[in-house]
Amino acid sequence: MFFETSLLFKTMVILSAQIGIVFGLAYFIIKQAQVAYKNGTKLFGYSFRGAMNMNRELDLVPYHESPKNYPATMSKVVEEHFDNETKKMIPEHTLTQKVNSREEALEMIRDGYGYETKDRLFPVLIIWFVGIWATLFLATSGVSLPIGLTIFTIQSIAFGILLGFIMLQMDENDGLKALKIVLFVTLLTGYIGYSDFYSFSENIGLKFFLFFSLLGLIVLSLIRTVIGFSRKATRYQAIFGAIIFSIFLLVDFNMIKRREGTLGMNNWETAFEFAFTLYLDMINLLLEILEAMSNN
């Protein structure tokens, strides 16, 4: 006898697989970084030095090693500025200089130069960026489910690798704690939202609040690219963002409950769309928590 599964079950199957890939790969990258640190090897072109955090836990710091052979090329970015001699605004540009010894390199470092290195994570970043937008299009356009899931999986793999290095750049111990917090918040909001004791997804006031709050977060993020915020202000913004995306999880789980009884909604295509929406909520929540926990 055929057993019809619920929309929530279908959604959680897809979501669990993708989040499992992201969190699992991030954890794997951290473990491989620890192996590279112990063996003195590299991971994606990065070497690692060990430090001790406030809790006396090992904190790995990724860095690019200085070249062992010379000549080498060094560069620095000169920001946009006004040239008093030419009386013209000079746009942002990059200066390059070749050095023939370590002594020359040290002089250039004091002048703000750094070694030119090949970033092996950049192709991964491009794959993730293209993949996340392609998945957004596929999730909302009703294109073939296997194609959508394939692209979804590819971008999850790429983001899992990037997330591992993001956590290494701050403190991987805090990063792992953030993963646990996200899982706990997701389970809690899922239980409350799906219980349907209140119609979160049908509350117009709440929807307006979330819309303008999200818009505010985007505007603040754009402003931060131009004007530097204090660490305290940045942390408050991140905490507010974490609250907003937790509410988004609550609303989206509640929406699944509301759609479950709708004719024609209990299918894998709808589950794919909901899974991607919840995925974005969880990833944004994680990034906000990481920002709040960061000391930089």
N, C-alpha and C positions, 0 to 999 in steps of 0.2 A: 504494500500500500504506500502511495506517495505521501511523504511528509513535507508539508509546506513550512519553511522556516520564516521567522519574522523579519521585518525590515531592519530592526536593530541587530539581529544576528548577522545578517548579510553585511551590514555596515561595519560591524566590529571585526568580522573576518578580514575585510579589506584593510581597515584601519590598523588592526593589530599587526598584520604582515608588514605594512609600510613603516610603522613606528618601530617595530622590532628590527627592521633593517637599519634605520637611522640610529637608534640608540645602541644596537648591537655593534654596528661598525664604529661608532664613536668610542665605545668601550674597547674594541679591538685595537684601534689606533693608539689609544693611551697605553695599552699593554705592550704593543709593539714598540712604542717610544721608550718604555721602561727597559725593554730588551736591548734596544739600540744604545741607550745610555750605559747599561752594564757592559756591553760588548764593544763600546766605542765605535759603533757603526752609524749609518745615516738612515733616515726615513723620509722619503720624498725630498731628498736633498738637504734636509735639516739635520744638524747635530744637536745634542742636548747636554745641558749642564744642570747639575742638581743644586737645589736650594732647599731651605727649611722654612716652612710657613709658621704662622703663629701657634699652630697646634702641634708643632714639631713633626709634621708629616713631610715626606719627600715631595717637593714641587719641581717638576721638570720645566726647564726654560728652553724652548727651541731657538736656534740661531744658525746663521750661515757662517761656516768657518772661513777664516781669511785664507787667501790662496797661498800655496806653498812655493809656487814658482812665479818668477817675474820675467818680463814685464806684465803688469795687470792694469785693467781699466777701472777707474773710479769715477763716480758721478755724484752730483748733488742737484736738487731742484731749487731754482731761484724763483721766489714768489713774485707776483705782479707788483711793480713798483714804479715810482716816478723818477726819471733820470734828470738830475739837475743840469747836467751838461747839455743834453740834447733837448731838454724841456718837453720830453715825450713820455707817455706811459709805456713802460716795457712789459709785455705780457709774460706770464709764467713760462719758464723754459728750463731745460736741463743742460748743465755744463758737464763735459766729460774731460778726463785727464788721464794720461798713461803714466804709471810710476814704474821705476826700474829696481826699487829695493824696498825693504820693509821700513827703513828710515824715512824715505820719501812718502810712503803710505801713511805713516804716523803723522807727518806734517799735514797731509791732505785731510786726514780724519779730524785734526784740530780745526781745520778750516771748514768743516761741515760735510766733507765728502764721505762717500761710502763705497764699498766694493759693488760692482755690478754682478748680480747673481741671476741665474735662470730660475724663475719661480715655477716649480713643477706642479704647484696647486692651481695655477691660473687656468689651465685647460679644464680642470675639475670644476672650477668656478663657472666657466662658460657653459659647460654641460648642465650644471645645476640651474643656472639662470634661464637657459633656453627650455630646459625640461619642466621647470615650475610653471612657466607661462603656457607651454604646450599642454600640460596637464590641466591647467585651468580652462583652456579652450575646449579640450576633449571632454572634460567633466560636465560642461554646460551646453555642449552642442549635440550630444546624443550620437557621437561617432562610435564606431565599433568598440565594444568593451575590451576585447583582448589588446587592441592597439593602445587604448587608454591606460590599461593596467601596466602594459610594457613600459610606456613612457613614464608613468608614475613611479615604477620600480627603478628605472634608470636614474631619475632625479633624486630618489631617496638614497640610492647608493652614493651618488655624488655628494649630497648634503651630509650624509653620515661621515664621510671622510673629512669634509670641511668642519663639521661640528667637533670632531675629535681634536683638530688643531686649534679651533677656537677655545676649547676648554684648556688645552695645553698652554695657550698664550696667556690665560688668566691664572688659573690654579685648577688643575684637573680634579683635585679633591673636592673643591666647591662645585665644580661642574657635575660630578657624579651625584652630589647631594641635590643639585638642581633637577637632575633627571628623576630622582625619587619624589621630589616635591610635585613635579608635573604629573607624574603617574597618580599620585595621591589625589591631587586636585581634580584630575580627569575622572577618576572613579567616583569621587564625592559628588561632583557636578552631574555626572552621568546618572547616579542614583537619584539625586534630587530632581533633576530635570525630567527623567523618564518616569518617575513616580507620578507626575502629572497632578500633584495636589494644587498646583497653581499654574495658570496659563502664561508662562513667561514669554513664549513665542508670539502670543497675541496681544501683549501689552504694548500699545502704541507709544506710551510715554517712555517705556524702557527702550524701545527701538530708536526713538529720537535721541535719547541719552547716549546710547551706544554709537550711533552714527556721528554725532557731533564730537564725542570723546575720541573716536577713531580719527576723525578729521583733525582734531587738535593735536593728537600724537604725531600725525604725519607732518603737520605744519611745524611743530616744535623740532622734529627730526631734521627738517630742511633748514630751519634757522640755526641748528647746531652745527651744520656744515660750514656756516659763515661766521657765526659768533660762538665762541667757546663758553660753555656753561660751567659753573662750579661743580665739583664732584657731588656736593650735597644736593644741588638742584637736579643733576642728572639721575641721582639715585631716587629722588622723589618721583621724577617722571617715570622711571622704570617700575617703581612700585605701583603707581597709578595704572600704567600699562598692563601690569600683571593682573590687577583687579579687573580691568576692562576685558581682557581675553578670558579670564575665568568666567565672567558673566556671559560672554559669547558662547562658551562651552555649555553653560547652563541652558541658554536659549536654544542652541542647536540640538541638544539632546531632547529637549522638550518638543521641538519641531518634528523630530523623528517619531515621537510618540503620537503627535497629532496627525502625521501623514500616514501612519501605519494602517489606519482604517479606511483610507481613501482608495477608491477603486483605481486599479492600474498603477499604484505607487509601490506595491511590494514586489520589487524586481531588483536585479543586480545593477541595472543602469542607475536607478535612483540611489541605491546603496553606495555606488561609486561616487556620485555627486556629494552625498552626505559625508562619506569617509574623507574625501578631499577637503571639505569644509572643516571638519573636526581636526584633520591633520594640520591645516593652516592655523587653527586656534591653538593647538598644542605647541607647534613650533614657535609661534609668536610669543606665547606664554613663557616658553623656555628661554628665548632670547631676552625677554624683559627681566626674568629672574637672574640670568647670568649677568646682565647689565647692572642690576641692583647689587649683586654680590661682588662685582669686580672692584678692585682697589685702584684701578687706573683712571 
